[in-house]
Amino acid sequence: MTIKVINEQQVLQEAMQVLMTHLEPSKVLKFWAACQLGDGDYLKLKEQMFEKETVASLYGKIKAFQDYK
């Protein structure tokens, strides 16, 4: 049997993606600060999280989130 070991950074990135999908960005950042998850390269993480986004796609997501509330 083969076991796939996922590194800690991958798990944190996936968890952040889930949080960003379901919470307002300000709440995600407050959670992040409370858990002291600020270690690491923010610019690299930001590039990974938003690499496929455009201004128009982000606007659409923000609008949809606000309309949902």
GIQUIVEN-V209014 format. One record per pair of residues at least 24 apart in sequence whose C-alpha atoms are under 8 Angstrom apart, sorted by the first residue. I is the first residue (numbers start at 1). J is the second residue. If there is no record, write none. Layout:
BEGIN
i->I j->J
i->I j->J
END
This chain:
BEGIN
i->13 j->45
i->17 j->49
END
